[in-house]
Amino acid sequence: MQTAERVLSILKQKSKQDESYVYDRIYRNFFNEDFFLRAYQKIHAKQGNMTPGTDGKTIDGFNRKQAANLIELLKWERYQPSPVRRTYIPKKNGKQRPLGIPTFADKLVQEVARQMLEAIYEPTFSDNSHGFRPNRSCHTALYQIKSTCRGTNWVIEGDITACFDNIDHEILLKILSKKIRDGRFLELIRRFLKAGYLEFHQKHNSLSGTPQGGIISPILANIYLHEFDKFMEGITAEYSNGKTRRPFHEYHVLSNKRTRALNRGQQEIADEYLRQMQAMPALDPMDGDYLRAKYVRYADDFVVCVIGSKATAEEIKEKIAHFLSSELHLELNHEKTKITNLTDKKVSFLGYEISKSKENTKQTVDSIGRKKRSVNGTIQLLVPGHVIQEKLKPFRKRGKAYPYVARVNLPVMDIINLYNAEIRGLYNYYCLATDVSKKLATFKFYHYYSMIKTIARKEKSSVRKVILKYGIDVSRKVGNGTVRVVGIRYNTKNGQKTMTYFNDSLKKKSKPEGECLDTFGQVFSGGQLMKRMSADRCELCGAETSDIQIHHVRKLKDVVEKYRKRGESVPSWVRMMSVIKRKTLVVCHDCHVKIHNGKL
């Protein structure tokens, strides 16, 4: 039997070679154990796997027998997905968001199906789609807007009412059947769609929408909205007229006057004409014969950037609403779908603010020494001011840095780690913003001194004494010399290491990079775990057996802390996890039982 990697490679290659290729024998891949081991590798590290579904089970104790049982049920088409367990998590506005928790068995089967669907559909997806796709992210969507939408007049901010909850099951299955003619595979997808959810011990049927909390939901949503992407490609082609704008009359009048002044030797007058020319466009921004429409989508959020009139933008909006309603049974929220004049207002998209530069006088020199205006009508990505203000609330009070009291009892290293994670995460997300250095410099100042004051509160000391005690000289990221930054030195088996507060540059990145990406499905991990499992050897007692199970914990640190707070000695299995630095332990059946009974 071929490996899962080989099968997926073949599926992807066929799709690349022929977008119309029809797959009719893919359900049989559910009988391949390697697909389930690969799926387990993919999802095993997620903390949500330790939350039980409606069957009361978690990922803990996974073994090959579980995979074999699932394969047997699937082979005889007796596999029935369980309803998800519905719970609620608080939102920032005080309301609650419903969250679906599938069983781990369902997660495993869905991940196998997801990998097959991704191999089949990913090569055919639109370049304008960025959500939940390998090597794509919010940043790639934003960069596309920045690099392709120069000169935009109007922006349609698209909002589809409860998109994922309103996906029509029959339309989705019909779309899937165009490329997949395997009745058993489609029936399995149908069962997942119809599985429903359990709330207050009462089952509710799913009449529409993708599976709540389902691993398979993002790829199904992208397959569904790919129909919309294809429609929008037609829209962008339809609203693309004229090779270039006509010359701007006033600009060329001034250009002729400047030429005559130069010919007469009137340099000062010529310079004045040049200053006036630099303050206006060379090409007519209101040229009605020049038309462009650019479309970018991330999940169910999309924007359409229009070079043209407001009437054109309104016309496109109506066509979008009609297509969504008639073809996909989705509703465009007319109240939230705004048409914004980018010359006057900023547009919010994926947590950034999008604006158009109005400055025409700034000049740069190109590669061959020619001067040119650099920012005429260019798209700028900005950090929203309210984001910084909101992020600063825990760290600033009455205009001064304030200690984070909830962190006072943590070790100093953990305090520094938490602060580093916060500023690094904020910077990594807003690394494409033009004003990231300025905006985050403000945040960094208060954030840094909040950390120092937190350590000072912990040690009942002063800011000055903390800086004297923990200050470490590190090389400047910009310029020469060193700068003193609060940090800590600690010992490892490889020698002494140093960790300081975030000291990287906050400069803008021109393009998305690895650390800026929030890609879905990009990282494939767990190879070492499979090697440990394949050894058929218990990592606690050393017994060689085929009955190997994998013991999981949510956070190793929390387990260690639990025993220390009780004043109890740390069990041998916890010490072993600490030695190998893993949240998993490959054990035999007997050792696994002893772990849960507290006998190890």
ZAMIVEX-823986 format. One line per field, with one value per residue (C-alpha): residue in three letters; x, y, z. Coordinates in nm, 4 decimals. Layout:
type <- [ALA  ...] .
u <- [X  ...] .
v <- [Y  ...] .
w <- [Z  ...] .
END
This chain:
type <- [MET  GLN  THR  ALA  GLU  ARG  VAL  LEU  SER  ILE  LEU  LYS  GLN  LYS  SER  LYS  GLN  ASP  GLU  SER  TYR  VAL  TYR  ASP  ARG  ILE  TYR  ARG  ASN  PHE  PHE  ASN  GLU  ASP  PHE  PHE  LEU  ARG  ALA  TYR  GLN  LYS  ILE  HIS  ALA  LYS  GLN  GLY  ASN  MET  THR  PRO  GLY  THR  ASP  GLY  LYS  THR  ILE  ASP  GLY  PHE  ASN  ARG  LYS  GLN  ALA  ALA  ASN  LEU  ILE  GLU  LEU  LEU  LYS  TRP  GLU  ARG  TYR  GLN  PRO  SER  PRO  VAL  ARG  ARG  THR  TYR  ILE  PRO  LYS  LYS  ASN  GLY  LYS  GLN  ARG  PRO  LEU  GLY  ILE  PRO  THR  PHE  ALA  ASP  LYS  LEU  VAL  GLN  GLU  VAL  ALA  ARG  GLN  MET  LEU  GLU  ALA  ILE  TYR  GLU  PRO  THR  PHE  SER  ASP  ASN  SER  HIS  GLY  PHE  ARG  PRO  ASN  ARG  SER  CYS  HIS  THR  ALA  LEU  TYR  GLN  ILE  LYS  SER  THR  CYS  ARG  GLY  THR  ASN  TRP  VAL  ILE  GLU  GLY  ASP  ILE  THR  ALA  CYS  PHE  ASP  ASN  ILE  ASP  HIS  GLU  ILE  LEU  LEU  LYS  ILE  LEU  SER  LYS  LYS  ILE  ARG  ASP  GLY  ARG  PHE  LEU  GLU  LEU  ILE  ARG  ARG  PHE  LEU  LYS  ALA  GLY  TYR  LEU  GLU  PHE  HIS  GLN  LYS  HIS  ASN  SER  LEU  SER  GLY  THR  PRO  GLN  GLY  GLY  ILE  ILE  SER  PRO  ILE  LEU  ALA  ASN  ILE  TYR  LEU  HIS  GLU  PHE  ASP  LYS  PHE  MET  GLU  GLY  ILE  THR  ALA  GLU  TYR  SER  ASN  GLY  LYS  THR  ARG  ARG  PRO  PHE  HIS  GLU  TYR  HIS  VAL  LEU  SER  ASN  LYS  ARG  THR  ARG  ALA  LEU  ASN  ARG  GLY  GLN  GLN  GLU  ILE  ALA  ASP  GLU  TYR  LEU  ARG  GLN  MET  GLN  ALA  MET  PRO  ALA  LEU  ASP  PRO  MET  ASP  GLY  ASP  TYR  LEU  ARG  ALA  LYS  TYR  VAL  ARG  TYR  ALA  ASP  ASP  PHE  VAL  VAL  CYS  VAL  ILE  GLY  SER  LYS  ALA  THR  ALA  GLU  GLU  ILE  LYS  GLU  LYS  ILE  ALA  HIS  PHE  LEU  SER  SER  GLU  LEU  HIS  LEU  GLU  LEU  ASN  HIS  GLU  LYS  THR  LYS  ILE  THR  ASN  LEU  THR  ASP  LYS  LYS  VAL  SER  PHE  LEU  GLY  TYR  GLU  ILE  SER  LYS  SER  LYS  GLU  ASN  THR  LYS  GLN  THR  VAL  ASP  SER  ILE  GLY  ARG  LYS  LYS  ARG  SER  VAL  ASN  GLY  THR  ILE  GLN  LEU  LEU  VAL  PRO  GLY  HIS  VAL  ILE  GLN  GLU  LYS  LEU  LYS  PRO  PHE  ARG  LYS  ARG  GLY  LYS  ALA  TYR  PRO  TYR  VAL  ALA  ARG  VAL  ASN  LEU  PRO  VAL  MET  ASP  ILE  ILE  ASN  LEU  TYR  ASN  ALA  GLU  ILE  ARG  GLY  LEU  TYR  ASN  TYR  TYR  CYS  LEU  ALA  THR  ASP  VAL  SER  LYS  LYS  LEU  ALA  THR  PHE  LYS  PHE  TYR  HIS  TYR  TYR  SER  MET  ILE  LYS  THR  ILE  ALA  ARG  LYS  GLU  LYS  SER  SER  VAL  ARG  LYS  VAL  ILE  LEU  LYS  TYR  GLY  ILE  ASP  VAL  SER  ARG  LYS  VAL  GLY  ASN  GLY  THR  VAL  ARG  VAL  VAL  GLY  ILE  ARG  TYR  ASN  THR  LYS  ASN  GLY  GLN  LYS  THR  MET  THR  TYR  PHE  ASN  ASP  SER  LEU  LYS  LYS  LYS  SER  LYS  PRO  GLU  GLY  GLU  CYS  LEU  ASP  THR  PHE  GLY  GLN  VAL  PHE  SER  GLY  GLY  GLN  LEU  MET  LYS  ARG  MET  SER  ALA  ASP  ARG  CYS  GLU  LEU  CYS  GLY  ALA  GLU  THR  SER  ASP  ILE  GLN  ILE  HIS  HIS  VAL  ARG  LYS  LEU  LYS  ASP  VAL  VAL  GLU  LYS  TYR  ARG  LYS  ARG  GLY  GLU  SER  VAL  PRO  SER  TRP  VAL  ARG  MET  MET  SER  VAL  ILE  LYS  ARG  LYS  THR  LEU  VAL  VAL  CYS  HIS  ASP  CYS  HIS  VAL  LYS  ILE  HIS  ASN  GLY  LYS  LEU] .
u <- [0.0000  0.1323  0.2198  -0.0211  0.2384  0.2691  -0.1093  -0.1574  0.1219  -0.0535  -0.3896  -0.2292  -0.0400  -0.3549  -0.5335  -0.2413  -0.2313  -0.6076  -0.8438  -1.1426  -1.0081  -1.2738  -1.1763  -1.3838  -1.1849  -1.0614  -1.2726  -1.0459  -0.7693  -0.9570  -0.8464  -0.4793  -0.3394  -0.0653  -0.3286  -0.4464  -0.0942  -0.0195  -0.3426  -0.2468  0.0965  -0.0711  -0.3158  -0.1660  0.0001  -0.3178  -0.4337  -0.7990  -0.7425  -0.7407  -1.0975  -1.3469  -1.6203  -1.9677  -1.8161  -1.6148  -1.2840  -0.9726  -0.6563  -0.4962  -0.4209  -0.4128  -0.2790  -0.2875  -0.5901  -0.8006  -0.6958  -0.7693  -1.1177  -1.1940  -1.0727  -1.2972  -1.6033  -1.5257  -1.4624  -1.8131  -1.9656  -2.0765  -1.8892  -2.1251  -1.9873  -2.0964  -2.2698  -2.0274  -2.0424  -2.1444  -1.9942  -1.9650  -1.6671  -1.6914  -1.6458  -1.4933  -1.8353  -1.9704  -2.1633  -2.0804  -1.9575  -2.0709  -1.7890  -1.8239  -1.6011  -1.5896  -1.4813  -1.1176  -1.2213  -1.4124  -1.1132  -0.8931  -1.1283  -1.1869  -0.8131  -0.7740  -1.0578  -0.9141  -0.5754  -0.7378  -0.9603  -0.6659  -0.4593  -0.7489  -0.8650  -0.5652  -0.4041  -0.7301  -0.8068  -0.7940  -0.4871  -0.7287  -0.8171  -0.5892  -0.7692  -0.6890  -0.4508  -0.0896  0.1669  -0.1047  -0.2228  -0.3703  -0.0371  -0.0411  -0.3956  -0.2902  0.0234  -0.1868  -0.3990  -0.0905  0.0844  -0.2096  -0.4587  -0.2673  -0.4919  -0.8072  -1.0974  -1.3635  -1.3499  -1.6344  -1.5964  -1.7730  -1.9656  -2.1564  -2.4179  -2.3126  -2.1367  -2.0138  -2.3441  -2.5472  -2.3586  -2.6196  -2.5437  -2.6980  -2.5198  -2.1898  -2.2355  -2.3290  -2.0078  -1.8039  -1.9645  -1.8244  -1.4731  -1.5455  -1.7629  -1.7171  -2.0530  -1.9043  -1.6770  -1.9618  -2.1870  -1.9216  -1.9059  -2.2860  -2.2798  -2.0352  -2.2534  -2.5647  -2.4053  -2.5544  -2.4591  -2.5380  -2.6396  -2.7752  -2.8006  -3.0288  -2.9311  -2.9928  -2.9824  -2.7596  -2.9722  -2.6953  -2.3364  -2.0064  -1.9352  -1.8829  -1.5223  -1.4531  -1.1055  -1.2706  -1.4771  -1.2196  -1.1463  -1.5198  -1.5855  -1.3080  -1.4494  -1.7916  -1.6605  -1.4386  -1.7539  -1.7688  -1.3977  -1.4600  -1.7541  -1.5361  -1.2654  -1.5316  -1.6219  -1.2608  -1.2310  -1.5602  -1.4569  -1.1155  -1.1187  -0.8427  -0.4682  -0.3840  -0.5486  -0.5639  -0.3226  -0.4352  -0.5029  -0.3878  -0.0628  0.0314  -0.0629  0.1866  0.4411  0.4240  0.4531  0.7591  0.9231  0.8703  1.0074  1.3179  1.3661  1.3526  1.6009  1.3381  1.4601  1.2660  0.9383  1.0137  1.0821  0.7508  0.5679  0.7499  0.6329  0.2756  0.3120  0.4435  0.1317  -0.1039  -0.1294  0.0162  -0.2741  -0.6435  -0.7701  -1.1299  -1.0859  -1.4201  -1.2790  -1.0199  -1.1679  -1.0290  -1.1691  -0.9438  -1.0759  -0.9136  -1.0724  -0.9665  -1.2170  -1.5552  -1.4041  -1.3405  -1.2726  -1.3176  -1.0927  -1.2424  -1.0732  -1.3791  -1.6937  -1.9088  -2.1865  -1.9552  -1.8811  -2.2536  -2.3210  -2.0557  -2.2010  -2.5473  -2.4084  -2.2258  -2.5419  -2.7423  -2.4842  -2.4485  -2.8245  -2.9152  -2.6196  -2.4921  -2.7966  -2.5881  -2.6897  -2.4751  -2.5189  -2.6060  -2.5693  -2.2143  -2.1077  -1.9892  -1.8623  -1.5840  -1.4041  -1.0402  -0.9311  -1.1221  -1.1458  -0.9498  -1.0798  -1.0453  -0.9473  -0.7982  -0.7030  -0.5138  -0.6192  -0.5891  -0.5384  -0.4294  -0.1428  -0.2274  0.1294  0.2561  0.5665  0.7888  1.0492  1.2785  1.5564  1.5169  1.7908  1.9154  1.9139  1.5801  1.3710  1.0109  0.7203  0.7105  0.3772  0.1255  -0.1926  -0.0058  -0.1793  -0.0570  -0.1122  -0.1389  -0.1664  -0.5042  -0.4497  -0.7217  -0.5365  -0.2345  -0.4567  -0.6457  -0.3273  -0.1770  -0.4648  -0.3123  0.0268  -0.0522  -0.2622  -0.2965  -0.0283  0.2372  0.3658  0.1947  0.2895  0.0891  -0.0186  -0.1419  0.2165  0.3906  0.4050  0.5626  0.9371  1.1324  1.2101  0.8398  0.7550  1.0086  0.8849  0.5237  0.6131  0.8326  0.5539  0.3159  0.5342  0.6743  0.3218  0.2062  0.5055  0.4847  0.1245  0.1747  0.5161  0.3760  0.2410  0.4046  0.3855  0.4729  0.7959  0.6260  0.3142  0.4912  0.7655  0.4979  0.3678  0.7191  0.8085  0.5173  0.5277  0.8992  0.8661  0.5532  0.7688  1.0383  0.7766  0.6212  0.9604  1.0143  0.6751  0.7664  1.0997  0.9728  1.2366  1.2626  1.2880  1.6463  1.7505  1.5827  1.7722  2.0991  2.0343  1.8980  2.0403  2.2430  2.4481  2.3428  2.4382  2.2198  1.9998  2.0386  2.3773  2.6883  2.7611  2.5538  2.2345  2.1389  1.8233  1.6628  1.6978  1.8238  2.1098  2.0389  2.2266  2.1537  2.3339  2.4923  2.6206  2.4952  2.2344  2.0917  1.7327  1.6422  1.3317  1.2499  1.5430  1.4733  1.4172  1.0598  1.1161  0.8539  0.8853  0.8198  0.6902  0.5401  0.8062  0.7962  0.7600  0.4796  0.2713  -0.0296  -0.0714  -0.3074  -0.1669  0.1850  0.3785  0.3818  0.5210  0.5246  0.7714  0.9725  0.6593  0.5850  0.9393  0.9000  0.5671  0.7021  0.9781  0.7099  0.8912  0.7525  0.9493  0.8794  0.9345  1.1271  0.8913  0.8730  0.5117  0.2840  0.0193  0.1707  -0.0357  0.0486  -0.0129  -0.0867  -0.0916  -0.2212  0.0777  0.3728  0.4541  0.1076  0.1390  0.4755  0.3350  0.0320  0.2484  0.4758  0.1814  0.0575  0.4025  0.4212  0.7190  0.6980  0.6078  0.8540  0.6415  0.6398  1.0174  1.0584  0.8452  1.0634  1.3815  1.2634  1.0877  0.7636  0.3936  0.3648  0.4923  0.4920  0.3918  0.2551  -0.1041  -0.0102  0.1998  -0.0762  -0.3284  -0.0848  -0.0349  -0.4088  -0.4450  -0.1633  0.0594  0.3611] .
v <- [0.0000  0.3423  0.5998  0.8840  1.1347  0.9551  0.9350  1.3035  1.3963  1.2050  1.3717  1.7166  1.6490  1.5372  1.8543  2.0709  1.9040  1.9141  2.1323  1.9402  1.6000  1.3918  1.1729  0.8580  0.6316  0.8325  0.6813  0.3746  0.5936  0.5770  0.2126  0.3146  0.3284  0.5689  0.8376  0.8129  0.8179  1.1211  1.2850  1.2127  1.3687  1.6798  1.7442  1.5794  1.8938  2.1059  2.1677  2.1329  1.7591  1.7260  1.8596  1.5711  1.5598  1.4117  1.0632  1.1810  1.0820  1.2824  1.2185  1.0566  0.6897  0.6976  0.3804  0.1891  -0.0119  0.3050  0.3733  0.0099  0.0311  0.3513  0.1936  -0.1079  0.1119  0.3190  0.0107  -0.1214  0.2309  0.2023  0.5099  0.7755  1.1132  1.2214  1.5531  1.8185  1.9369  2.3017  2.5406  2.9189  3.1529  3.5240  3.7941  4.1387  4.3044  4.1018  3.8567  3.4879  3.2975  2.9340  2.6825  2.3245  2.0506  1.7353  1.3974  1.3087  1.0210  1.2692  1.5047  1.2214  1.1197  1.4839  1.5479  1.2532  1.3915  1.7443  1.6329  1.4657  1.7656  2.0040  1.7971  1.7970  2.1587  2.3657  2.3771  2.5112  2.7812  3.1464  3.3615  3.6122  3.3722  3.3789  3.2307  2.8840  2.7945  2.6710  2.9525  3.2185  3.4439  3.7783  3.9278  3.7904  3.9276  4.2707  4.2681  4.1914  4.4994  4.7139  4.5945  4.5826  4.8494  5.1729  5.4590  5.3117  5.5556  5.3406  5.0325  4.7863  4.6346  4.3018  4.1395  3.8137  3.7525  3.4521  3.2984  2.9727  2.9133  2.9563  2.7397  2.5323  2.1603  2.0547  2.3250  2.2317  1.8629  1.9552  2.1597  1.8703  1.6238  1.8174  1.6934  1.3972  1.1164  0.8856  0.8290  0.6891  0.9908  1.2361  1.0448  1.0735  1.4504  1.4619  1.2787  1.5308  1.8172  1.6649  1.5482  1.8376  1.9513  1.8664  2.1473  2.0953  1.7204  1.7843  1.7111  1.9752  1.9000  2.0932  2.2332  2.4447  2.5512  2.3672  2.1429  2.3576  2.3413  2.0904  2.0488  2.0004  2.3217  2.5712  2.3687  2.3090  2.6825  2.7614  2.5078  2.6705  3.0275  2.9302  2.9683  3.3278  3.3736  3.2589  3.5002  3.7859  3.7012  3.7602  4.0907  4.2111  4.1232  4.2990  4.6167  4.6517  4.9190  5.1317  5.0664  5.3911  5.7125  6.0126  6.3002  6.5504  6.8773  7.1197  6.9275  6.9477  7.3166  7.3820  7.1550  7.3619  7.6895  7.5519  7.4546  7.8063  7.9617  7.7460  7.8421  8.2087  8.1503  8.2222  7.9615  8.0877  8.0911  7.7414  7.6126  7.7542  7.5757  7.2537  7.2869  7.3269  7.0237  6.8102  6.8901  6.7382  6.4110  6.3784  6.1569  6.2359  6.0598  6.1153  5.9540  5.7793  5.5559  5.4047  5.1401  4.8744  4.6423  4.4354  4.1650  4.0070  3.7560  3.6149  3.3541  3.5337  3.8850  4.0479  4.3854  4.5122  4.8059  5.0125  5.2685  5.4440  5.6195  5.5520  5.4454  5.1744  5.0529  5.0444  4.8489  4.5895  4.5648  4.4851  4.2186  4.0597  4.0585  3.8964  3.6233  3.5336  3.5150  3.3285  3.0915  3.0277  3.1139  3.3600  3.7124  4.0212  4.2405  4.5724  4.7681  4.6467  4.6300  4.9876  5.1740  5.4019  5.6834  5.5942  5.9520  6.0793  5.7833  5.4773  5.1236  4.8529  4.5080  4.2170  4.4400  4.6938  5.0347  5.0860  5.4372  5.6066  5.8505  6.2062  6.3367  6.4090  6.6182  6.3600  6.2282  5.9271  5.8290  5.5059  5.2556  5.4628  5.7954  5.9357  6.1377  6.0349  6.0892  5.7937  5.7937  5.9280  5.7266  5.4381  5.2129  5.2360  4.9771  5.1324  5.0210  5.1395  5.3794  5.2158  4.8818  5.0251  5.1981  4.8740  4.6651  4.9135  4.8991  4.6250  4.8000  5.1721  5.3694  5.7464  5.7947  5.5857  5.2301  5.0000  4.6546  4.3538  4.2388  3.8950  3.8087  3.9101  3.5561  3.4082  3.3393  3.6276  3.4222  3.3503  3.7195  3.8173  3.5355  3.6534  4.0142  3.9037  3.6891  3.9874  4.2422  3.9863  3.8743  4.2340  4.3199  4.0022  4.0829  4.4507  4.4105  4.5272  4.8582  5.1802  5.3272  5.0095  5.1584  5.4730  5.3029  5.0115  5.2317  5.3869  5.0463  4.9131  5.1996  5.1431  4.7648  4.7467  4.9557  4.7630  4.4486  4.6165  4.7403  4.3911  4.2422  4.5276  4.4546  4.0845  4.1504  4.4455  4.6568  4.9670  5.0176  5.1392  4.8320  4.5946  4.7575  4.7315  4.3680  4.2369  4.4814  4.3124  4.4912  4.3743  4.4915  4.7626  4.6485  4.9869  5.1586  5.0628  5.0030  4.8382  4.9092  4.7919  4.5767  4.3942  4.0186  3.7063  3.4610  3.0933  2.7653  2.4785  2.1547  2.3403  2.6198  2.9606  3.1440  3.4940  3.6094  3.9776  4.1788  4.2098  4.3880  4.3348  4.6175  4.7386  4.8363  4.7782  4.4695  4.5286  4.1768  3.8957  3.6719  3.3460  3.5106  3.7329  3.4448  3.3001  3.0157  2.7257  2.3807  2.4948  2.3160  1.9367  1.8068  1.4955  1.2799  1.2095  1.0988  0.8441  0.7098  0.6733  0.4970  0.2669  0.1455  -0.0565  0.0086  0.1553  0.4678  0.4048  0.0361  -0.0533  -0.3386  -0.4277  -0.4667  -0.3937  -0.2601  0.0888  0.3916  0.7599  0.9494  1.3196  1.6189  1.9655  2.1532  1.9759  2.2843  2.2824  1.9141  1.9756  2.2780  2.0784  1.8287  2.0982  2.2966  1.9824  1.9306  1.5900  1.4464  1.4616  1.1140  0.9232  0.9630  1.3428  1.3462  1.1383  1.3919  1.6704  1.4900  1.4415  1.7837  1.6482  1.6617  1.3010  0.9729  0.6420  0.3748  0.0224  -0.0452  -0.1373  0.1768  0.3941  0.2487  0.3066  0.6708  0.7389  0.5469  0.7479  0.4399  0.5753] .
w <- [0.0000  -0.0957  0.1697  0.2374  0.1171  -0.2176  -0.2664  -0.1837  -0.4237  -0.7050  -0.6292  -0.6329  -0.9556  -1.1376  -1.0284  -1.1455  -1.4855  -1.5450  -1.3389  -1.4774  -1.3701  -1.1901  -0.8920  -0.8519  -0.6147  -0.3181  -0.0358  -0.0347  0.1111  0.4419  0.4591  0.4647  0.8213  0.7124  0.6483  1.0100  1.1516  0.9356  1.0574  1.4174  1.3600  1.2264  1.5090  1.8185  1.9602  1.9795  2.3370  2.2372  2.1931  2.5724  2.5876  2.5722  2.3086  2.3525  2.3964  2.6986  2.5363  2.4529  2.2515  2.5571  2.5010  2.1210  1.9614  1.6369  1.7536  1.7510  1.3935  1.2984  1.4546  1.2621  0.9389  0.9965  1.0557  0.7465  0.5340  0.6056  0.5969  0.9584  1.0739  1.2095  1.3243  1.6710  1.7354  1.8589  2.2187  2.2189  2.4693  2.4822  2.5118  2.6025  2.3367  2.3903  2.3605  2.6524  2.4345  2.3952  2.0911  2.0438  2.0118  1.8880  2.0312  1.8137  1.9436  1.8844  1.6541  1.4376  1.4343  1.3108  1.0289  0.9334  0.9129  0.6735  0.4590  0.4805  0.3488  0.0489  -0.0244  0.0054  -0.2403  -0.4903  -0.4620  -0.3515  -0.7017  -0.8473  -0.5892  -0.6898  -0.6251  -0.4715  -0.1870  0.1184  0.4194  0.5617  0.2818  0.2890  0.2599  0.2618  0.5379  0.6374  0.5376  0.1840  0.1414  0.2665  0.0518  -0.2559  -0.1843  -0.1308  -0.4474  -0.6921  -0.5857  -0.6412  -0.7485  -0.5944  -0.5607  -0.3949  -0.1751  -0.1247  0.2235  0.1851  0.4704  0.4225  0.6907  0.9076  0.6095  0.7661  0.9451  0.6258  0.3784  0.1974  0.2345  -0.0950  -0.2932  -0.1261  -0.2090  -0.5656  -0.5963  -0.4546  -0.6970  -0.9942  -0.9106  -0.6835  -0.8224  -0.5256  -0.3570  -0.0357  0.0124  -0.0509  0.1886  0.4609  0.4065  0.4233  0.7568  0.9001  0.7772  0.9326  1.2609  1.4595  1.8083  2.1703  2.4044  2.7566  2.6848  2.3887  2.0283  1.7614  1.3904  1.1490  0.8688  0.7164  0.7747  0.8069  1.1106  1.4212  1.5366  1.2614  1.1138  0.7761  0.7943  0.6548  0.3401  0.2808  0.3153  0.0667  -0.1812  -0.1447  -0.1789  -0.4718  -0.6793  -0.5598  -0.6408  -0.9990  -1.0291  -0.9030  -1.1557  -1.4197  -1.2527  -1.2514  -1.6223  -1.7025  -1.5215  -1.6793  -1.9506  -2.0971  -2.1065  -1.9278  -1.8099  -2.0437  -1.9683  -1.7034  -1.8901  -1.6157  -1.5680  -1.9331  -1.9565  -1.6775  -1.8451  -2.1655  -1.9682  -1.7862  -2.1142  -2.2561  -1.9371  -1.9570  -2.3214  -2.2177  -1.9353  -1.6638  -1.4147  -1.1087  -1.2996  -1.4383  -1.0845  -0.9655  -1.2496  -1.1503  -0.7885  -0.9091  -1.1377  -0.8529  -0.6515  -0.9109  -1.1032  -1.4524  -1.5585  -1.5151  -1.1993  -1.3153  -1.6565  -1.7075  -1.9803  -1.7435  -1.5150  -1.2803  -1.0129  -0.7834  -0.5495  -0.2415  -0.0015  0.3352  0.4607  0.4530  0.4542  0.1189  -0.0382  -0.3924  -0.4846  -0.7666  -0.9898  -1.1260  -1.0058  -0.7016  -0.9389  -1.0733  -0.7179  -0.6377  -0.9572  -0.8619  -0.5118  -0.6483  -0.8808  -0.5856  -0.3739  -0.6554  -0.7182  -0.3510  -0.3081  -0.6268  -0.6622  -0.3070  -0.0937  0.1058  0.2007  0.1602  0.4673  0.3034  0.6288  0.6932  0.3280  0.2885  -0.0141  0.1063  -0.0720  -0.0018  -0.0733  0.2312  0.4706  0.5801  0.5371  0.8034  0.6819  0.8800  1.1715  0.9583  0.8296  0.4539  0.3188  -0.0021  -0.0035  -0.1047  -0.1080  -0.4581  -0.3949  -0.2312  -0.4739  -0.4850  -0.7210  -0.9196  -1.0084  -1.3031  -1.1240  -1.2415  -0.9976  -0.9600  -0.7272  -0.4958  -0.3202  -0.5688  -0.4989  -0.3351  -0.0835  0.2743  0.5489  0.8947  1.2569  1.3930  1.6825  1.8921  1.8752  2.0588  2.3139  2.3792  2.4035  2.6512  2.9013  3.1240  3.1267  3.1565  3.4036  3.4300  3.1664  3.3458  3.3108  3.5597  3.6957  3.5795  3.9246  3.8125  3.7075  4.0297  4.1688  3.8551  3.8242  3.6680  3.3567  3.3025  3.3442  3.0775  2.8507  2.8721  2.7956  2.5050  2.3602  2.3685  2.1911  1.9471  1.8529  1.8075  1.5907  1.3832  1.2963  1.2131  1.0482  0.7108  0.8434  0.7256  1.0777  1.2714  1.4128  1.5425  1.6813  1.8458  1.9888  2.2106  2.3107  2.3728  2.6083  2.8470  2.8036  2.8921  3.2063  3.3049  3.3011  3.5141  3.7638  3.7776  3.8698  4.1187  4.2806  4.2980  4.4671  4.6755  4.5098  4.2923  3.9172  3.9571  4.1548  3.9054  3.6170  3.8167  3.9059  3.5748  3.3197  3.0433  2.7773  2.4302  2.0816  1.9302  1.6438  1.4791  1.4851  1.6775  2.0420  2.3118  2.5022  2.8505  2.8556  3.1471  3.1104  3.2799  3.2427  3.2965  3.2727  3.0333  2.9566  2.6636  2.8844  2.9953  2.7876  2.7981  2.7542  2.7507  2.6818  2.3098  2.1469  1.7758  1.5337  1.4825  1.1210  0.8549  0.6365  0.2686  0.2013  0.4081  0.5574  0.7475  1.0866  0.9530  0.8238  1.0046  0.7598  0.8061  0.7571  0.6781  0.9507  0.9482  1.2755  1.4851  1.2933  1.6093  1.7915  1.5192  1.5421  1.9186  1.8691  1.5971  1.8294  2.0202  2.3463  2.6681  2.7644  3.1340  3.2043  2.8881  2.7947  2.4270  2.3177  2.0242  2.2675  2.2749  2.3825  2.3928  2.7142  2.6648  2.8990  2.8208  2.9703  3.1312  3.3349  3.4948  3.5877  3.7608  3.9423  4.0626  4.2509  4.3923  4.5300  4.7036  4.8542  4.6818  4.4981  4.1193  3.9803  3.7628  3.4482  3.4902  3.5427  3.2257  3.0296  3.1685  3.0587  2.6989  2.6962  2.5497  2.6386  2.5234  2.6624  2.4725  2.7237  2.7443  2.8513  3.2093  3.2651  3.1191  3.3648  3.6540  3.5492  3.5643  3.8930  4.0538  4.1038  3.9137] .
END
